[in-house]
Amino acid sequence: MSYGGVQFRIMKTALSTVGVAVNPHLFRTCAASTAATRAGSNPHLATALLHHTDPAVTNQHYNRASSMTAASSLREVMQKYAKNET
């Protein structure tokens, strides 16, 4: 399958599944960020999954995932606090 064929399939599948046409680069970014969010204790999962050769690339995804996880935790704490105040 050509690159264009793979790109078309990824975008078509993403569009029909989540409602957004995602290009292959963003698809890989999402995969790495998901690996970091769901399996943060295994820091080399994204590297192995996406064959990253530069650790800095994988670290960007793990840093983004850490920020997202922290923001989610803060939101939960704030929601609990808000419920207790009312």
C-alpha angles and dihedrals in degrees: 000000000000123000089253090052092050091046091050092050094047092049094044093047093047091048093051093043105041103009097248127095104230119194120223094259093053089043089057091046090052091048092052093046091047091050090051093047097044100035104024091149089065102061095176096056094093091045091054094041095051100027093238111182096187113066090206090069092055092043090058090059093046091049091050091048092049090053091048092049092048091049091050092050091049091050091053092050091048092049091051090048091049091051091052092051095056 
